Amino acid sequence: VLSGCGVYDGTEIHEASAILVHLSRGGAEVQMYAPDVPQMHVVDHSKGQPAEAESRNVLVESARIARGKITSLAKLTTADHDAVIFPGGFGAAKNLSTFAVDGKDCKVNREVERVLKDFHKAGKPIGLCCISPVLAAKVLSGAEVTVGHEEEEGGKWPYAGTAGAIKELGGKHCVKEAVFSLTSFHEAHVDTKNKVVTTPAFMCETELHHIFDGIGAMVKNVLKLTGK
């Protein structure tokens, strides 16, 4: 499920690409979806600032990543799929929800909420990375997720405050790494009870291959939970 095209106002493109590569490697068939709604705003990525005179549609922008093969999120049905995955990027917090503006008091797009609840009810796995775990924390009360660390640590984890927001949303935050260490290997957190799998991705300031491998751990666990 995509949220536009571009880290500051849509889907983080590297995360979406990594997810697609790992799903392909895992033998999965993929269908991409996005809500057919206006973006919260458009950001000029060369300046990191809103482009005041522009407006764009989330589905239309997401089609850039999907190479045109994308469907309105309203048409996504649980019966047709074994799992659902949400990449990160600020679009998850701006277009799939109002988290970027409202924090713990955010609202989630009604189709996004429906999809999360339907997959959860059906016992089918849900994968999320980067900032998108806030969606599960808001919609699935008590879900265990990770956005990495809970302290900024000198800029290594610039969005560490999100962990506190997840707790305020009713979720449980679990500290995980984004890079290889003796105690972790590109970690993903698996909430076996709720079948929710999350990984920090670009919540951490680290090399791209570490992001790629962490997303791979998330995808691998999602596919494993499908039982296929």
Disulfide bonds with the S-S distance in Angstrom:
none
